[in-house]
Amino acid sequence: MDTTFYRNRLRKIRQRNEVSLAIRRGSGTVAAQLMRIEYAGSRAFKLQSDAARAANQAVFILGEYNMDIQREDRITYNGRLIKVVFVQLNIIGGTIAEGIIEE
């Protein structure tokens, strides 16, 4: 399998609306990483986690294949606090995570 092809395709998708954000983990902070955050909207049925499906507002987080992100991490995006509730474990082309808006 040519992972380079998939990684490059996902980078192009991510770069259309990419931001660099720091991730808070416990009492510390992980260095800023490039990611794309999209509100789930009508696509919420595709969410993997029960927490994200039940949330008032869920988001998809798309990052690099080796993105340092974990469940319970928090990200501030456009003034809103996002809690990570799911991270896809099989990472070939990129990281796909789900979060819920807490504020």
C-alpha positions in Angstrom: 0.0 0.0 0.0 1.3 3.5 -0.9 0.7 5.5 2.2 2.3 8.6 0.7 -0.6 8.9 -1.8 -3.2 8.8 1.0 -1.2 11.2 3.3 -0.8 13.7 0.5 -4.5 13.6 -0.4 -5.6 14.1 3.2 -3.0 17.0 3.5 -4.7 18.7 0.6 -8.1 18.3 2.1 -6.9 19.6 5.5 -5.0 22.6 4.0 -8.3 24.0 2.6 -9.2 25.1 6.2 -6.2 24.4 8.3 -5.3 26.0 11.6 -2.4 25.6 14.1 -3.6 25.0 17.6 -2.1 23.9 20.9 -3.7 20.9 22.7 -4.1 20.9 26.4 -3.6 17.6 28.1 -4.1 17.4 31.8 -2.3 20.4 33.4 0.2 20.6 30.4 0.2 21.7 26.8 1.2 19.8 23.7 3.0 21.9 21.1 0.8 23.5 18.4 -0.1 21.2 15.6 -1.8 21.7 12.2 -5.3 20.4 12.0 -8.7 21.0 10.3 -11.8 21.3 12.5 -15.2 20.9 11.0 -18.6 21.1 12.7 -20.4 17.8 12.3 -23.8 19.3 11.4 -25.9 17.0 9.3 -23.1 14.5 9.1 -23.4 13.6 12.8 -24.7 10.2 12.0 -21.2 9.3 10.8 -19.6 9.9 14.2 -18.1 6.9 15.9 -18.5 7.8 19.5 -21.7 7.9 21.5 -20.5 11.1 23.3 -20.1 13.0 20.0 -23.5 11.7 18.7 -25.2 12.9 21.8 -23.5 16.3 22.0 -25.2 19.6 21.2 -22.4 20.3 18.8 -19.8 17.7 17.7 -16.7 18.3 15.5 -14.4 16.3 13.3 -10.7 16.9 13.8 -8.4 15.9 10.9 -4.6 15.9 11.5 -1.4 14.5 10.3 -1.0 10.7 10.5 1.3 11.0 13.5 -0.7 13.7 15.3 -0.2 13.8 19.0 -3.9 13.8 20.2 -5.7 11.7 22.8 -9.1 11.3 24.4 -9.8 13.9 27.0 -7.5 16.5 25.3 -8.9 20.0 25.0 -8.5 22.5 22.2 -9.7 26.1 21.9 -11.0 26.9 18.4 -12.7 30.1 17.5 -13.2 30.9 21.2 -14.9 27.6 21.9 -13.5 24.7 24.1 -13.5 21.3 22.4 -13.1 18.1 24.3 -11.7 15.2 22.3 -13.9 12.1 22.8 -12.7 9.7 20.1 -9.4 9.1 18.2 -9.3 6.6 15.3 -6.7 4.0 16.1 -5.9 2.8 12.6 -3.9 5.7 11.3 -2.6 5.3 7.7 -3.3 8.5 5.9 -4.1 10.9 8.7 -5.6 11.2 12.2 -9.3 11.5 12.5 -10.7 12.5 15.9 -14.1 13.6 17.2 -14.7 16.3 19.8 -17.6 18.0 21.5 -18.1 21.7 22.2 -18.0 22.3 26.0 -18.5 26.0 26.0 
